[in-house]
Amino acid sequence: MSGHAHVIRGSVSLPEAELMWRFSRSSGPGGQHVNTSDSKAELRFDLARTEALPPVWKERALERLADRLVDGVITVRASEHRSQWRNRETAAVRLASLLAEATAPPPRPRRKTKIPRGINERRLREKKQRAETKRGRTGRDWT
């Protein structure tokens, strides 16, 4: 990923200025990597107050991410890489794709396919006939 503009969709990207970063030491006992594990990145983005998203997107995102928001703020964490900037990138990418998903236009409602009446009636007629045939097969005659 080049540069710091994490594009969400189209011309909309995450405003670097609105990203609130927190870096902390990954918890857990020390050991060999005690000094290299200072690499947990936590990224917070104030979805409720941002001006970076088109209003429609913002509404969608607030609605869809409601259970992940705390006071309108979304938080993403990344700590799987040992290097802090890679976790930073990971977190930013995560946030961007989360927002891309949350702001995507809703799927078009599925229209019911209309079946021309004739076809349906023919189908029902054939069904009745098949039933008749099958009824005739129950061996009542050879008692």
N, C-alpha and C positions, 0 to 999 in steps of 0.2 A: 504494500500500500504506500503510495507516494504522498508526501505532504501531510497536512493535518486536516484537510477538509474531508470529513467523513460524510459522504453524500448519502442522503436517505433515499431520495428519488427525485429524478428530474433536476431542477436547479436548487432544490432545497438541501442544505447540509447542516450538520450540527455546528452551531456557533461556538468556536473555541472559548470565547469569553464566558459562555454560560455553563461550561463544564466545571463542576466542582470536584476536584481530585482529592483523594486522601490516600496516602501510602502508609502502609504499616508493615511491621515485621510479621511474616506468616507465623501464626502461633504454633505451638508444638515445642517439644523439648529441643535443646540445642544439639550439639553433636558436631560432626565434621563440617556441616554447612552453616554453622551458627552465624557466620558473618555474611553469608551470601544470600540468606533467605529474606532479606529486607525488601521483599518484592511484591507484596500484595497490593494490588491497585484497586481502589474503590472509586467508582465514578458516580456522581450524583448530578441529576439534571432536573431543573425545576420545570416540569411539564406544564403545570398550572399557570405559571407566570411568563413562560417564554413568548417572545414575539416572533420567533424564527419560523414557526410553522403556520401555514395557512389555517385560518380559524376552523374550517371544516375538518382538517386533519387533526387539529388539536382536540376538537370535541370527540372525534372517533377514538383517538388515543386515550383520552382521559376515561372514556367509557370502557374501552377494551382492557385497559391495564389497571382498572380500578382496584383490583385486589393486590396489585403489586405496589401501589403508590402509598407513600406516607406524606400526608399534607401536600399532595400534588407533586411530590418529588419521586422520581424513579431512580433506583440505585442498581448499578451493575457491578459485579466484582470479578476480578480475574486474579488467580494466583498460581496458575499451573506452570508458568515459565519462571526460570530463575532470574531472568533479567527484568528489571522494573519496567523499562520502556516497552518491552514486548508485552508485558501484562497490560500496560497502559494502552497499547495498540489493540490488544485483544478486547479490553473492556470497551474501548471506543467503537470498535467494529460491532461488538455485541449490542451496544446501545443503538447504533445506527440501524442494525437489522431488526432490532426489536421495534423501533419506531417505524421502520418501513412496513413491517407487518401490521402494526397497530393502526397505521394511517391508510392502509390500502383500501381502495374503494370496496364497498361490500359486494359480494358476488351477486350477479344478476339473479333475481328470483326466477326459478324454473317455471317456464310456461307449460301448462298441460298440453300435450299434443292432442289435437282434435282428430278423432278418427271419423272419416266420412260415414254417415249412417248406414249406407248400403252394406259396407263391409261388415259392420258389426252384426247386422241382421242376418247376413248370410252365415256368419260364424255361429250365431245362435241356432239357426236352422240346422246346420250340420251337426251341432252338438246334440240337438234333440234326436236326430236320426241315429247318431252313434249310440245314444242311450237306448233307443228302441232295439237296435241290433243286439246290444249287450243283454237287454232284458230277455230277449227271445232265446238267449243262450242258456239261461238257467235251466238245468235239465229237469223240467217238471214233467215232460212228456213220457220219459221212459221209466215210469214207476212200475 
